[in-house]
C-alpha cells in the first residue's frame, strides 16, 4: 500500500507540474517539451514554490468553499486536499524511516 500511495502522489505532482508549466509558458504542453528548454535550478525552485502555493490546500481553501455552488470547483478542491495529504504522508514516511519518533 505504501508504494501505491507513493506512486499515486508522484503521478499527481507530475500532473500539477504539467498544468502549471503549460499555463506559465505558452507553447509548452508537456514536461518533455519543458525539459528541452533546459531550465536552471533556480527556475525549477521558483516553479516548485509556485506549484506548492497553487496546488496545496491551505487557509485559502475556506474562502474557495464559501463560493456559491455554481462557482465551486469540487474536483479542484479535492485535488488540493489530496496534494496536502500526499505531502503529509511523504513527510511522515520519511521521518519514520529515519527513526524520528519525537
Buried (B, 14 or more C-beta within 10 A) or exposed (E): EEEEBBEEBEEBBEEBBBEBBBEEBEEBEEBEBBEEEEBEEEEEEEBEEEBBEEBBBEEEBEEBEEEEEEEEEEEEBEBBEBBBBBBEBBEEEEEEEEEEEE
